[in-house]
Amino acid sequence: MAKLIDGKELNVIVDYRLVGLVDEASDGEPKPPSPGSLGRWFATAPGNIYFESPIPASGANMRLETWDGPAEFDASAWDRSDEIVMDMPTGVLGIDEITAGAMAAAYELPYPGRWRIRLAWLDGIATDSQPLPEASALVQFWQAEPE
């Protein structure tokens, strides 16, 4: 069974239904196209992962975790989930809150390199008192197998 090495929860702004996770070496690099334009809920470019909420959201509770292997995961608890493999050149990750700007060095991986990444998103529920719901995001990292 995999063990959790590190974790952090952040409250992030979801602006124009988007929020990004960016390796500091890739900040300023070309961003991926809008996930919706690709018919997806997320899109990637080198060192960049952008989530797109299918409904307007005020923000998201984003949980970032590093594991020593694939964590147990219940996909039925999330509206959507996927796994990708990506190089993180520095391992120092920031949050791109679109027009609100960047949250630099929000999370640091133990080392740079190739990571397997599980992405999950849960839509929030609008209420009379909160017409723009708060979503939830989960990003789990573990070392990718060598190519």
Buried (B, 14 or more C-beta within 10 A) or exposed (E): EEEEEEEEEBEBBBBEBBBBBBBBBBBEBEBBEBBBEEEBBBBBBBBBBBBBBBEBBBBBBBBBBBBEEEBEBEEEEBBBBEEEEBBBBBBBBBBBBBEBEBBEEBBBBEEBBEBBBBBBBBBBEBEEEEEEBBBBBBBBBBBBEEE
